[in-house]
Amino acid sequence: MNLLSFDIEEWYLYRQQPERHAEFDGYLDAILNKLDERQLKATFFCVGEMGRLFPEVIKKIHQRGHEIGCHSNIHTWLNKMTETECREDTHCAVDSLEQCIGEKVKSYRAPAFSIGEKNKWAFEILAENGIERDASIFPAARDFGGFPNFGQKTPCIVEYGGTRLKEFPVCTTQVMGKEMAYSGGGYFRFFPSGFVKKQMKNSSYSMCYFHIGDLVPENASVPSRKEYEAYYKEPGTLKARYVRYLKTNLGKKNAFPKMMRLIKDMDFVNLQQAEEAINWAAAPIVTL
Ligand SMILES: [Zn+2]
């Protein structure tokens, strides 16, 4: 089972640069047309403010039959929020998206998979807001967040306090002795297509995840200290800013056509379809 998901935030992040929106619309339309052609459905995790500021984008995705999930309200990483801030953010985001599409939102992905050991309480907040399916767990070591000891590589049930959610973790594989993701973000850009497809064919489960901004060349410069600190909320040393710049821009030149070929060659389902196909009574339970 291959899951296909997109995180939608660019229109909001570049709200001060409306001249870029036609470009994002163009990429989104190309994705939606390819999915129609292949009769595939994906989950689009959208930031809540998109529902208020760019409802036409969310409505268009929804009207084409895809699932709308939640991707926080303004793309602040959950590990940078207090519990109270996270509760407010999640409520605001889910409410905005539900108002926009007139339907319950049941799936969630934290920006940058930013739920880890230190903010597991986020799962309770998701459940309080009616979220049933989560795709925020990165089951390997990561420079922040992540669950290196998660132990499950396929859909499972996560239990925290009195809360249970159906979890669709990022899939990882062993590369030179290290567990690494391969099917989304910078990892997808880094690994050759053949490697990604081979891993997917050899696995019973894979989760592909893309941002439009991950796939298109931007020619952006290294962020200034001020820009970096405003966005990442941590000290913007020269090293930190260069590392982030390199990670963000690695392999972007051919990334969009590479992703479109993957959609052409492989079959996918969204989280909603996957949930129906899985026998949850037999799924492993992970207590966090
Ligand atoms: Zn995102």
Boltz pocket constraint, residues with backbone or C-beta under 6 A from the ligand:
constraints:
  - pocket:
      binder: B
      contacts: [[A, 7], [A, 8], [A, 9], [A, 71], [A, 75], [A, 111], [A, 112], [A, 211]]
      max_distance: 6.0
